[in-house]
Amino acid sequence: MKRFISIIIALFVMLGCCAYAESTIAPLDDALFDDAKEALVLFEAGDYEAASALLGFATADELMKFVTGNYSTFGNSPVQTKVSVAWWTGSAWLVAVPLCEPASPEVEVLVLMTNDIDCSAFCGYRYATWGDIEEALAACDYVIWNEEYIESKSMIIYTDD
């Protein structure tokens, strides 16, 4: 009987911890998706001054070094601004915007981080590939898609004519 009661108490403690963890997740400001996409457009245009003003945490020179040192697909075609995703790491939100349709794991991605209390401003950035993002999302409980990527597939329908 003592063992049964101990198990029940342990379950209640675990449920309480889960509820507490869920309540401590900071809400994500929807404008962050728009800012992340705008930063990508500004990087594509080479306007690092405007990107620095938009992001507010890095100088134009730092951003230029980051972009030119990491990304190889800027300038190949206009960047996409439809698909973006955010996930909670336990202490911060990461927002990812792929440069083009994320149809393969090699697609380059801009990742921005926010960890301020109201989650309204970015504080860091990093380079990733879509494969990296898919791995991160698979291991995460809190994911928000601004616009979910659904791979388009052509279907051929045969009819008897």
N, C-alpha and C positions, 0 to 999 in steps of 0.2 A: 504494500500500500504506500509506504514511504517513497518507493521508487516511482510509482505512478504519479504521486503528488509532485515530486521533484521534476519529472518530465513536463507536467502541466505548467509549473511555475517557469521552467526554462522556456517553454513555448511562448508564454505571455511576455517574458522579458524580451525575447527575440522580436515578437510583433511590435512591442513598444519601441524598440530600437529602430525597426524599419519605418515606423510612423514618424519618429523623430527625424531620421535621415531625410525622408521625403519632405518634411516641413521646413528643413534648413536649406533647401535648394533655392537659390535666388532666381527670381523671374527674369526671363530673357526679354529685353526690349526689342520689339519687331524692327525698329529703325536700324538695329545693328546689321540685319541682313542687307538692307539697302545700302548702308555705309560700306559694307564689305564688297558688295558688287560695284559700287562707285569707285572704291579704291582700285579694284581690278581694272576698270575702264581707264582710270588715270594712269596706272602703271603702263597699260598698253599704249597710251598716248605719250608716255615719257614725261608727264607733268608731275614731277616729284614734289614740287613746291605745293601744288594743290592737294596732293595726296598727304603730305605732311600736315597741312592745315586741317584736312578732314580727319585724319587719324589722331593727331594731337599728341603723339608720344615719341615720334622719331623725326629726325631732321631729313630734309630732302636728300642730302648726301648719303645718309644711312640707308634710306629707302632705295636710292639708285644702286648702291653697292649690293644690297640684298637682291633686288630684281635682276640686275645684270649678272650677278654671280651665281644665280640659281636657275633661272628660267630660260629654256631654250626655244619655247614655242611662241613667245610674244612676237607679234609682227607677222606671223604666218597667216592669220585670218583674224577677223574681229572676235574679241572674247565673248563668251556666252554670259548672259546675266539673268538667266532663268532659274537654274538649279543651284540651290545652296542648302546646307544642312548644319545644324548645331548640335553639340552634345555636351553633357555635364561630366566633368572629370572627377568630381568630388570636391574641388575647390575653385573651379573656374569653368566658364563656358568657352568652347572652341567653336568658331564659325568657319566653315570651309566652303570655298567657291572654286569649282574647277574652271580652268581657262577655256575649255571647249566641252562639248558633250562628253560626259564621262563613260564612254563606251568601252574603255579598256583600263586595266590597272596602271598603265603608264602615263595616263593623262595627268598633267601637272596641276597642282591645286594651291591656291593661296589660303592659308589658315591664319585667322586672327583670334586673339585671346582677350577675354574680359574677366576680371576678377574683382572689380569694384563692387561695393555693396548693392547698388541699384542696377548693376549690369547695363549701364547706358553708354560706356565708352570702352574702347579697346586699349590694351596696355602692352601688347606684344604680337609678334608674327613669326611664322615659320613656313618653310617649304615642305610640301608633301606630294605624294602621288595619290591617285584615286584608290589604288590598292591599299595604301597606308590608311586611308580614310575608311574604306570598307572594313578593314581589320579593327579599327578603333570603334566603329559603330556596332560591330558584332558583339563586342565585349561591354557594351554600354546599355544601361537601363533607361537613360533619359536622353531621347533623341527628338529633335524638332526639325522637320523639313520645311523650309520656306516654300519650296516647290520640289516635290519628290521626283527623282529621276526614274523614269520608266522607259526602258529600252524599247524603241520602236521596232517591231518585227513585221515584215511583209508576209502576208498570207496569200497563197495562191489557191483559189477556189476553182475546182473543176466542175463543170456542169455537163450534162448530157444534152447536146443540141442536135 
